[in-house]
Amino acid sequence: MPTYNPGAKYTKSSPWSLARKQPKTGKIQPHRGEDWAAAEGTDIPAAADGKVVYKGWVDGYGNLVVLEHQIRDQTVHTLYAHMNVASPLTVGAEVKARQTVGTVGMTGGVSSGNHLHFEVMPGARPGAPNLARGHPTVDPSTFDFPGEQEEQGRGPWSFPFEASGREGTTDGGTFLGMSGGKEGALSRTHDGFYPVGANGLWHGGIHFDAGSGTLLDQRDGVRCISDGEVVAYLVNKKYPEIQFLPSKKRAAYSTGFTLVRHRLELPEEKPQSKEKPGAKEKPKEKPEAKKEALVFYSLYMHQLDWQGYQERPKLARPGYWGEPKHFRVGEKAKDKQELPPPPPVTPQGNGLTLVNSTLAEFEGLCGLDDAGEELEC
C-alpha cells in the first residue's frame, strides 16, 4: 500500500494538518499537504500515471503542476508546488509514475526554504482542478497509490477489504477516518483495534464486524495484504461451541486461520550506463551475495467453517486449498527441535501446577479440522 515518497534525496519537513502554525508568518491555518525538503533543483517525481491538467503560478504556491489520475474507479488530483522554475510539461501531457514533473524550489512568497509541497485531492472533477481557498484535500500519508506491479486495480499491497460499493478510495482514511472529517470503518466496530486487552495482554491485531461492514465490502472474503506463501491454515469442519454457566447458553466460535509468510526486498537503484555505443562488453562480475530481506507474517483469524462453505456453494474457495494431507511424526523421527529452557520452579502453596508433557505425534494443520479428521475440501 505505497504512499507518496519522492525519494532518498528528500526529508519530510511538515505533515498535513488542519491547524498548523505557518513557520514564516506565525499564523494558525490549515496545511493542505505534505512538505518534503530537498536541495534546489532536485527532480520531483509523479505519484502515479496520469496527465497534466494545470500548470502555472498561484500565489502561495508559486510554480506548480496538477496531475489527474484514475485510481480505484475515481478521479484523483495531485499537486506539486514551489518549483524553482516553471515545469517543462504542458497541459494535456501524459505522465508516468516517477516521471519528473519539475524541480524543487521555494517560489510563492511564503516558503521558508527549498521544498516540495505535495497535495492529494480524491473525488475531483475530471479536468477541473480546485485551487480555490479552502479546497478539500486528504492527508497524503493515508492515501495509497498504485504500486509498480498493479494489475486489475490491485497493487502489491492492499487492504483486506475494498470500500463498500467501491464508492470511494480504499485508503487509510477509509479504515481509520480523517481528522475532523468522516469516521473510519474501525471506529464503527465493537472493538476494532486496541493495543492492550481487558486481561492486560498485548493485542496485536484488528477486528472487523458488522459495524465495519457499513463502509467495507466484507461479503466476498478477505484479501491477503501482499504476495506471500501460505505456511499453515486450519478450517473447522463445524464451529466449536462453548457453554456458559449457570445459564448453560452456548456460543459458537472459530479457530480457523491462515498464516502467510512475506519477504520484502528493497529494489536496487539501477546505475545509468556511461559506455558509448559499440563499446566492448566488460567481463561479467561474480554473482553478488544473497540480498538481505525483511521476513514477516500476516495472520487472518476466525475464518468461515467448512459447513458455511457448503451452505454457500457459490462462495469462492481459497486458491491454496488442495487435496487433504495427513502428516504423522513418531518418536523415531530424526529431526531435532530446539526447546526453550524449562520454567523456574514454582513455590508451593500458590495454587499453580506445572505439567511436563512430551508431544509424541503431530497432526498436520493442512486439511484437518479441530477434531483431527480429514476435510473433504
JORAWO-V240378 format. One line per field, one symbol per residue. psi: psi as a letter, one per 20 degrees, with the letter a starting at -180 (. if undefined). burial: 1 if it has 24 or more other ideal C-beta (glycine too) atoms within 12 Angstrom, else 0. A space follows every 50 residues. Layout:
psi->???
burial->???
This chain:
psi->mprpoirhiqppiprqqinqophghiqorqojaqpoprqpipqoqqhrqb qpiqpbppphhbprqpqpqoplkqpppqporkqhrqqiqqpipppqpjqp iaqqbkqiijpirprpppqpnrkrppjmpojqpjqprrohiippqqrhkp pljpaiqqqiqrqpjkhrpnahhhgirqojbpqrghiirgmgpqhprhjj qpojaqqpahghiihqnjhkrpqqhrqappiqqpppgqprqqppqiikqq pqrpjqrppppqpoppqqpoqppjqqpiqqpqqprqqrqpqqqoprqppo rlrqrhhhhhimhippqqiipbqpqopppaijqippppqqqqqqppqqjj jqppppqpohqooqhojqaiijqqqm.
burial->11110100010011010000000000000011111111000111111111 11111101011111111110110111111111110010100000101111 11111111011001111111111100001110001111111111111000 00001011111110000111111111110001011111100110000000 00000111000110111100111111010101111111000000000000 00011111110000000000000000000000000000000000001111 10111100100000000100000000000000000000000000000000 000000000000001111100000100
